[in-house]
């Protein structure tokens, strides 16, 4: 029997872009994330969310075909209504009205490249269901 890897967390999530400077403007200026790495000559930048780094990269410069990630990353906010209003005032278009799941509020949108994002605020404990 082989030993399991000692995985202790997720260091970063990758998001593809076709235009690094447009992505930098969106993640830094529109979303207000702190930029920790900006290497335009290498085609990537990193942004800090508090618990996960978002690594935005120009796919084709890394030999990959560009394809946006439609699976939304949930960005925690303490006040979803205020965060949504702020982003809407900056031109962000949300797909649907805010959803109340019974434990959290979510509001999905996309970055300029079509990557899925959502504002997320949990207001009640999650009820774990599993086998």
C-alpha positions as CSV (number, residue, x, y, z in Angstrom):
1,X,0.0,0.0,0.0
2,X,1.4,3.4,-1.0
3,X,1.5,6.3,1.4
4,X,-0.8,9.2,0.8
5,X,0.8,12.6,-0.1
6,X,1.0,15.1,2.7
7,X,-1.2,17.7,1.2
8,X,-1.7,20.6,3.6
9,X,-3.5,23.2,1.6
10,X,-4.0,24.9,-1.8
11,X,-1.3,27.5,-2.5
12,X,-2.9,29.3,-5.5
13,X,-5.7,29.0,-8.1
14,X,-4.9,29.8,-11.8
15,X,-7.0,32.0,-13.9
16,X,-6.2,32.4,-17.6
17,X,-6.3,35.7,-19.4
18,X,-5.7,37.0,-23.0
19,X,-4.7,40.4,-21.8
20,X,-2.6,40.6,-18.6
21,X,-2.8,44.4,-18.1
22,X,-6.6,44.3,-18.5
23,X,-6.7,41.5,-15.9
24,X,-4.4,43.4,-13.6
25,X,-6.7,46.4,-13.8
26,X,-9.7,44.3,-13.0
27,X,-8.4,42.3,-10.1
28,X,-6.4,45.2,-8.6
29,X,-8.5,48.2,-9.4
30,X,-12.1,46.9,-9.7
31,X,-12.0,44.1,-7.2
32,X,-9.5,45.8,-4.9
33,X,-7.2,42.8,-4.4
34,X,-3.6,43.4,-3.4
35,X,-1.1,42.6,-6.2
36,X,1.8,40.6,-4.8
37,X,3.6,39.7,-8.1
38,X,3.5,41.5,-11.5
39,X,5.7,40.1,-14.2
40,X,4.4,41.3,-17.5
41,X,7.6,40.1,-19.2
42,X,6.7,36.6,-18.1
43,X,2.9,37.0,-18.6
44,X,1.5,36.6,-15.1
45,X,0.5,38.4,-11.9
46,X,-0.7,37.3,-8.5
47,X,-3.3,38.7,-6.2
48,X,-3.9,38.0,-2.5
49,X,-7.4,37.3,-1.2
50,X,-6.5,36.6,2.4
51,X,-6.4,32.8,2.2
52,X,-5.7,32.0,-1.4
53,X,-3.5,33.6,-4.1
54,X,-5.0,34.1,-7.5
55,X,-2.4,33.6,-10.2
56,X,-3.5,35.2,-13.5
57,X,-1.5,34.1,-16.5
58,X,-1.5,34.6,-20.2
59,X,-2.2,31.0,-21.3
60,X,-0.7,31.2,-24.8
61,X,2.6,32.5,-23.5
62,X,2.8,29.3,-21.4
63,X,2.0,27.1,-24.4
64,X,-1.6,26.5,-23.5
65,X,-4.7,27.2,-25.5
66,X,-6.8,30.0,-23.8
67,X,-10.1,28.8,-22.3
68,X,-11.9,30.6,-19.5
69,X,-12.7,28.7,-16.4
70,X,-16.5,28.8,-16.0
71,X,-16.5,27.2,-12.5
72,X,-16.9,30.2,-10.2
73,X,-14.4,31.0,-7.5
74,X,-16.3,32.2,-4.4
75,X,-14.9,35.5,-3.1
76,X,-15.8,36.0,0.5
77,X,-17.2,39.4,1.4
78,X,-18.5,40.5,4.8
79,X,-21.4,42.5,3.3
80,X,-22.6,41.1,-0.1
81,X,-25.1,43.8,-0.8
82,X,-22.6,46.5,-0.4
83,X,-19.9,44.7,-2.3
84,X,-22.3,44.0,-5.2
85,X,-23.4,47.6,-5.3
86,X,-19.7,48.8,-5.3
87,X,-18.8,46.4,-8.2
88,X,-22.0,47.3,-10.2
89,X,-21.0,51.0,-9.8
90,X,-17.6,50.0,-11.5
91,X,-19.4,48.3,-14.4
92,X,-19.4,44.7,-13.2
93,X,-22.5,42.9,-14.6
94,X,-23.9,40.1,-12.4
95,X,-25.6,37.2,-14.1
96,X,-28.7,37.0,-11.8
97,X,-30.1,38.5,-8.7
98,X,-28.4,37.5,-5.5
99,X,-29.3,34.0,-4.5
100,X,-30.1,33.0,-0.9
101,X,-29.2,29.3,-0.5
102,X,-30.4,29.0,3.1
103,X,-26.9,29.3,4.5
104,X,-25.2,31.9,2.3
105,X,-25.8,34.6,-0.3
106,X,-24.1,34.3,-3.7
107,X,-23.9,36.7,-6.6
108,X,-22.2,35.3,-9.8
109,X,-20.3,37.3,-12.4
110,X,-17.3,37.0,-14.7
111,X,-14.0,38.7,-15.1
112,X,-13.2,40.4,-18.4
113,X,-11.9,37.0,-19.9
114,X,-15.0,35.1,-18.9
115,X,-13.6,33.3,-15.8
116,X,-16.4,32.6,-13.3
117,X,-16.4,34.5,-10.0
118,X,-19.0,35.1,-7.4
119,X,-19.4,37.2,-4.3
120,X,-20.1,34.9,-1.3
121,X,-21.3,35.5,2.2
122,X,-22.1,32.6,4.6
123,X,-24.5,33.7,7.3
124,X,-25.4,30.3,8.9
125,X,-23.4,27.1,9.6
126,X,-23.0,24.6,6.8
127,X,-24.8,21.3,7.4
128,X,-22.5,18.6,6.3
129,X,-24.1,15.7,4.4
130,X,-22.0,12.8,3.3
131,X,-21.9,9.0,3.3
